Every structure is written in C-alpha cells, then in structure tokens.
Amino acid sequence: MSTHTVDDEVDSLEPDNNQKILSTKLSRALKTTGMAAKSGIRHLNYLKNKTLTSSANVEKKAQLKLDHEAEIGRILFSGLSQMRGTALKASQLLSLEADLLPEGIRKELAKSCYQVPPINRALIRKMFIQELGKEPSKVFDKFEPQAWAAASLGQVHKASITLPETGEQQTVAVKIQYPGIGESIDSDLKMLSFILNGLSKTTSHVPNKHVLETTLDEIERCLKDEINYEQEAENTRWFAHNLNVAGVRIPKVYNAFSTQRVICTEFLEGLHVEEWLSTNPTQAQRNRAGQIIFNIFTHGAFELNALHADPHMGNYLFLANGDIGLIDFGCVKKLDKAFTENMGHLVSAILNTNQPQVFESYKQLRILSQDMEYDRYINHVYPILGPLQDWMSTPYAPTGKDINGDALSGPTESNYYDFSKLPPPPTDMNRANHKTAMESLYSLTRDQLYFDRSYFGVYQLLRKMKAVVDTSNKWIKASK
C-alpha cells in the first residue's frame, strides 16, 4: 500500500507514455487490430505444436490447449487494460461468462477485476481540477498521488478529510473517472464485437452471436450507468440503507467531495480475495466470509429484488474483523418481483425433480416459448439442460451434514454445503446439442442475464474460498 502524500506530487506528475489511456479512435482501433494479429499468430503456432504432438500424449495436448488459451487471454488483457473503459469492463464481465469463453482465457481476463495498471498522475490532476476546481492538495488534508487501486472506468486514491461535525480525521477513497470514457463507448463496442468474433477463429469454443450481442448491449447499458458517479453515490446510499445482512460494510459517501466524475467515500481497509487467501485463513474464517457473501446475493435478489450487478471479485473486500466490504455500486439492477419468484420456483422444482414444474417455470421466465410442447422439452431440451440444472441446484440440495461435515443428529432447517466440492459448470456441449439448445430458447431477458451472471460470480468466489455455507433460505426449498 502506498505511503506517498501530496508532498511527493510535484516530482511525480510528468506523463509516462506507457501509462497513457488509448483515447483516440485511431489508437484504439490500432490496438484492436494488433490484438487480433497477435492472437492469430499464436493460434498458428498452437496448431503447429498440436500437429507435432503425438496423438497418444493426451496430457500434453491438454496442457498445450490450456497454455494457448492463457496466452490469448494475456494478449487480450494487455490490450484491453490500456484501452480501459468499455473494453476493460468487458474483460471483467466476460471473465464470468462460463458458457462464452474457455477457462484459460477467463482466468487471464479475471485479472481485470483488481490488477489494472494506473494512468499517469498529470491526467488525474487535470481531471480533478476540471471537476472540483482545485488540485487535490487544495481539497484534501492529505492526498496520495499514487493510485491505491485502478479499475476499468477510473482509479482510486487514498486521502483524508476533516469531518465538520467532529473535527476528526477520516481516511477516504477518492475515485476519479478516466478522461474520454463517455466518448469511447460506442466505438469500443464495435471494436469489441470484432475482437470477440475473432476469438471464434482462435479457440474451439465458438461464442453464440446472439449471446455476444446481448452481452455487449448490457455492457453498454451498464457503462452508461457507471459513468455517472452521482448515480453511483445514490446506489451506494440505497444499499447501505436497505441491505439488511449482518457482517456487511458499505462505505459512507461524502457528497461535498463528489461530482458526476469524482466520488469520495469512506476508505475500507481490506484485502481482495487473492491477497486474503494468501494469508491462509482458517476454515471458520472462510465459512463466515462465505456466508456473508452468499447472504448478500440471496437477500439482494429475492428480498430486495435488486442486484449489485457488477459481481466480479474485486468488489469484495475482506476486512480484518471478518466482515465483508462491498464497494462499487455503479451498476445496479432492479429485478422484477415476478422474475425472482419464478427463479425460486424453478430451482425448487429442479431440487424436487419435478420436470413438469421446471418446464412451466422456463415458460414463465420466457426461456422457452409458450407454444413449446412438453414432449419436445423432455425429449430434446432436458437432456441438454439437465447437467446445468443439476449444477445450479446442487448447493441447495439437502446434505444431511453440519458445518464441520459431520452427519446431523436430528432435524434442522440449516443446510450446509461445501463449495470446494462444487465442480466447474458443464461446458462440454457439442455443436449439435448447442444448435438444438439455441433453437429451443425463446429469449434471454435482461433480468435473467444479470441474475445468471451474479449467480455464477458468487458460486465462483465461494468455490475459490472453499467455504462451507448454510444455503437454506425461504425462497428455494426442497420437499421434506
């Protein structure tokens, strides 16, 4: 963590060309073309090595494939991290799309959640003067010019203010939006479409065009919300007031130091998940943190009908006292109550192996068309979706065990699930099955997109944490 103060600022404001945002359309287009070219060259090398590798050496071929996917992911992350904005936000969201990209690429893109290089300080100082009329040293008691964290749309600096009501010093996080973000959204989306379609030529996992278009459309909607920091401040206050989950810390917003492109909040001292796991937390600590994260999702989705709709791992902070800090409320999705009720009915029906009810829930959710017959569903669609149904419902199935993994001695409402045992989501759908599934699907609503992404994001995080969580709740239930 940086210990620099505003006194270091004078000697640190010279531009670093390696940290500049690619803000012009030409420079961003050239970066896109470069990524496509590098990916193509790496793919040719991969095909050559694959051909030279003996067909009997299955393990080596599998490792070649993983290495190739990781290399493509590194190329994308390197380029998108320089472009930032829409491009880098796509990295974060695509890292959660299990059915869109192979694991090797998603692992590299996941770095965008909390491993983004900062931009030079001169640009940040200029943005600050434009927004608040003064340079940081004239606004804050102390301001660290070196970014504490950098993200897709802006970067965070640590500072301190004097609270007028008490006269006490308060450490704050000051997020400053990168210049040119709003102007680059439309052109970036077009370039992203080019990149993602190009991926179909460098991996064996071909993204569905409709899913790509829908995902990019949602990225656009999310971005246009996120570039308005006044809206983010309102979202933060709303969740702080309404998210009634024990152990959650949501930072306070300081309006006097916030604008549409600068937001100042209480600084939460915590670790990101990779840093936290490197401290070797006990199983009890993993379980407590995991329970809080699980409760945030279930309470938000089913009780509040609202999602913290940017569920990547970088938005959770693990605090020293065991609480979870929840940050970055730029993208919030309010869900239709009928949708969340139907999702509860769907997962409950899957748990109870009630396929007629599953079929009806799919129709209510508009996943299947109203005129689809049950026979077609059970004979052609269920064999394809069955493995996914099993995966998404597994944590809610009765385990008969307590939090320590021992058999329960009597009836209980609790249902503890060990997320370290959750397998990756099924992704072995062949081309014929994929075609059948796509022909059968009626639509993918915006609520469904956000819910699924959050659902997967929480599962992914709890699995990484190896947390044992009580998944019992009043919305998803198996029959006694």
N, C-alpha and C positions, 0 to 999 in steps of 0.2 A: 504494500500500500504506500502511496506517495506521502512524503513529509514536506514537500515543497510548499512554500507560501507565496503570497503576492510579491515578496521581496525578490524572488527569483525571476519574476515575469519579464523584466526589462531585457535580460540577456537571452531570453528563450523564445522570442516572437518572430525570428527570421523564418520564412517559409522553408519547409522541407519538401522538395519536389516529389519525394517518394511517398508523401502522405497526402497529396492533393486529391480531392474528390474529382472524378472524371465527370465534369458538369456539362460540357458541350455535347450536342447531339453527335458531332463527328467523332469526338474522342470515345464516347460510349459505344458508338457503332463499331469503331475500330477494335475496341476491347472485345466486343461480342464476336466479331469475325475471328479475332485471334484465339479466343476460347474454342470456337468451332474447329479451327485449323489444328490446334494442339490436340484436341480430342480425337480428330481424325487420324493424326499421325500415331498417337498412342494406340488407337484401335488397330491400325495396320500392323504395328509391332506385336500387339497381343495375338492377332490372327496368325502371324508368322511363328511365334513361340508355341502357340497352341498346336499348330500343324507339326512342328518338330518334336513335340512331346508325345511319348508313346501312349497309345490309347489305353494300355493296361495300367498306366500310372494315374489312377483316378484321383488320388490325393493331390498330386502335383498339378493336375488340370484344375481342380477345385481351387487350389491356392493361387494359380495364375489368374483365375477369374476374379477372385476377391481382390488381388493386388491391382488388377486392371480397373475394377470399379472404384477402388480407393484413389487411384491415380486420376481418373476422370473427375472424381469428387474434389480432389485437391486443386485441379485446374479451375473448376467452376468456383470453388470457394475463394481462390486467389483473385480471380477476375471480378466476381460479384462483390467482394469486400471492398474493392477500390471504387466500384460504381455506387455502392450503398443504396439508400432509398428503396424504391420498388424492387430493384434487383436483389439486394441483400435480404429484404423482408421475405422474398420468395424462398431464399435459402432456408430461413427459419421454418416457414410453413411446409415446404417440400420435405424437410427432414422428418416430418411427422406423417408423411403420406406413404404408409406401408405398401399400398397396392399400386403405387405410381412409379417408384424408383427402387432399384435393388439396394440391399443393405449396405454394401460397400460405399456407394455414393451417399446414402443418407447419413452414414456415420461422419463423413467429412463435412457435409453441409450442416450437421448439428453443431459444429464449432461456431457457426454464426450466432448461436444463442448467447455466447459470452466470451468469444475470442476474436474480437474485431479490432484492427489497428486504429488508433485515433488519428484525426487530421491535425494539421499544423495549427499552432496557437494564434497566429495572426488572423486567420479566418474566424476563429471563435471570438476573439476580441472584437472584431468588426461587427459580427452578428450581435454581440452583447450591446454595443453602443447603439446600433440601429433599433434594438428593442426597448432598452431601458434608458437610453440617452446618456449613459455613463459607462466607463470601462469598469470591469469587475472590482478593482481595488477601491473604487469610489462608492460602490454599492454595499459591499460586504465588509465585515470586520477583518476577515481573512478569506482568501480565495486561492485554491491550489490550481495553478495554470496547467499542470499536467493532469490529463484526464484520468479519473478514477476508473471509469468504465466507458466503453464505446459500443454503440449498437447500430442498428440499421438506419434509423432516422435522425439520431442525434447522439451526443456523448455527454457523460455525467462528470461534473467536477464537484469536489468536496469543498465546502465553505462553512463559514459560521456567521451568525447574526445575533443581535441583542434583542431578546424578547421584550417588547414595550411594556407588557403587563407585569413582568417580574424583574426585568433588568438582567436576567441570567443569559449566559451564552448558550446558543443552540447550534449544534452541528447540523448542516443541511446538505442535501443533494441538489445540485443545480443542473438540470438537463437543458441543453441548448441544441436547437434543431440545426441540422446541416443546411447550408445555403443551396438554393436551387432544387430542393426536394419536390415542391409542388409542380414546378415546371417540367420535371422529367418523368412524371408518372405515365402519361400516355405513350411517349416514345419508348420508355423502358418496357412497357407491357408488350409492345410489338416485338421488341428485340428478345424478350424472354420467351415469347411464343416460338421464335426462330430457334433459340437455344434448345428448348425442350423438345421440339420436333426433331432437331438434330441429334438428340440423345438416342432416338429410336434407331439411328444408324451406328451407334457406338456401344449399345448393350442389347442383349437378347430380350430384355423386358420392355415391351413397346407400350408406352402410355396411350390410353384411350383419348382420342381427340376431344370428345365431349367433356370428359372429366378435366382435361387440361384447360379447356375454355372456361368451364365453370369455376375451376380453381383460380385462374387468373382474374376472372370477373370479381371474385370475392376478395382477392388481394387488392384490387383497385378500390373496392368499397371500404375495405379495412384501412387502407392507406389514407384515403381522403378523410376518414375519421381521425386517424392518428396524427396527422399534421396540424390538427387544431388542439394545441395544448390547453386551451381554456375548456374544451370539452373533456379532455383527459382529467383536468382538475375536478370537474363536476362528477365524472365517473368515479374517481377516487373517493370523493366525499360520500357518494351514494353507497358504495360497497362498504365503506367504513361504518356507515350508519345501519345498514341492513344485513350484512353477512354475519349472522349470529353463530359463529363457530369458535369454540374455545381454543386458545393457543395460536390464533392468527393475529399478526401485527400488520396493519395497513398504515402507511405513513401519513402524517398530517400535511396538508397543503398550506403554504404561506402565500396568500394572494398578493400581498404588497410587492413581492419579488417575482411575480409570474405574469406572463403575457401570452399571446397566441403562439409564440415560438420559443418561449422560455418558461419552464415550470420549476418551482422551488418547493421541495418537500423535506420533511424530517428525514435525516440520514439514519438508515437502519444498518447497524454493524453486523454483518453476517457473511457466510460463505456460500458460494454456489455449490451445486451438488458434487461436482468432481473434487473440489477442494475439501468439502466436508467429508466425503468418503475416504480421502487420503489421510484423515485424522483417525481412521479406524474406529468409528463409533460403535458402541455396544449394540447388541440386538435390541435391547429395551429402548435405546435412543432411536434406532431405525424404526421400530414399531410406532413410537409416539409421533415422530415426524411424519411417517407414512399415513397414520390415522388422520392427522390434521389435514394433509393434502387430499386424502380421499373424501373427507367431510366437506372440504371447500367445494369440490366438484358436485357431490350429491346434493348438498344444501342449496348451492347456487342454481343448479339445473332444475331440480324438482320442486324446491320450495319457493325460491325467488323467481324462477323462470328467467334467469339471467346468467350468462357465462362470461367469465374473464376469458375473452375469445382469442387470446394470444398465448396458448398454453405451453410455450417452449420452456425448457428447464431453467433458462436464465432469469425467469421472472419469479423464481422461488429463492428466498434467502434463508439459510439455516442459522438461527440465532444461538448465541451461547447458552441461553436458558432453556433451549429445547423448543422454543416457539418457531413458527414459520413466518417470515416476512413475505408479503405478497405485494409486488410492485408492478408498475407499468400498466395503467388502465386505459391506454389509448384506444384499444379496440375491445368494445363490449358488445355482446349480442343479447338482446332481449328475445326470449323464446315465446312462441305461442303456447298458452297453457294446454290446449288440446294436444299439441305435439308432444309435450313432456309426459302427459298422461298416457298417450299411446305408446311412447317408448317404454314406460314402465310396464304396460300391459304386454308389449312384445317380448321383453326379456323374461318376464314372469312366465309367459306361455312357453318360451323356449326351455326354461328350467323345468317346467312341468310336462315336457314332451307333448304338448298339445298343439300339433301342427295345424289343425283347423283354425285355432285361435291365432297362431302365428300368421297364417295366410290372411286372415281378416285384418290383423294389425298392420301387415305390409300394405294392404289396400288403403287403410285409414291414413297411413303415412305417405300415401301416393308413391310408394316404391314400386308397387305393382299396379297395373291398370285395373279399373273397375270391372272390365269385361273379361279378365282372365279367369279361366275355369280352374277349379281346384285340382282336377286330374292333371292338367298341364303343369301346375305348380309342383305337385308332389312327385311327378314322374320326370320332369325336366329341370325345374329350378331348384328344388330342395336338394337334390344330390350335389349341386354346385355350391349352394349357400350353407349347407349343413355344417361343414367344418368351421366356417366363420361364425355361425350361430353358437356352436359349442365353445369356441374360443372366447367370444364376448360374454358368455353367461357363466363360464367356469368359476370366476371368483365369487359368485353369488350362490353356487350350489352348496348344500349342507355338507360340511366336512366331518362333523362329529368330534372335532378336536378343540382344545383350548388354545390360548395364545402361545403356550410352550410346545404345542404339538402333541400333547397327551390326550388320551380318549376322555370325553366328557363323562362325568359320573351320573349326570341327571339332565333333565330337560332345561334348556336355556334359550333365550332369544338371540344370543350372540352367535356369530358365525365367522370364525377366524380363518382367513385364507393366507397362505404363504406365497407371496408374489414372486419369490425366487424360483418357484416351480412352474410359473406361467410360461408356456412356450411362446416363441415368436408367432405373430399372426400368420395364418396359412397363406402362402403366396405361390403354390405350385399349380395354379390353374393353367391348363394347357390352352392352346389357341382355340380349339373347337369349343371347349367349355366357356372360355371367355366370350366368344362370339354369341353363344346361347344366352349367357347371363346378360350381356348388353342388349340383346334383342328383347329380353323379357322385362327389363327395367323400364318403368314408365317415366319417372322423373327423379331428380335429386334436389330436394328443397334446400333453401338457404339454412333453415334451422337444422336440417339433417347434416349438412356439410360441417357446420360449426360444432354440433354435438359430437359427431364422429371424430373430428379432429381432437377435441378436448378429451373425449373418452380414451382414444388411443394415446394421447400425450400423457395422461395420468397413469395409465397402465404401464407405459414405457418407463416413466420415472420410478414408480413403485417397484418395478422389476429390477431396475438398476440398483435401487436402495436395498433390495432383498428384505423388504418389510413384511411383517405379518400384521394384517389389518382385519378389524371387525367390519365385514361388509354388510351386515344386517341393516335394513332400513325399511321404512313404511311404504316405499314406492315399488320395490322389486322384491317379490316373495315367492318362495317355492311352497307347494302344498305340503301340509303336515303329513 
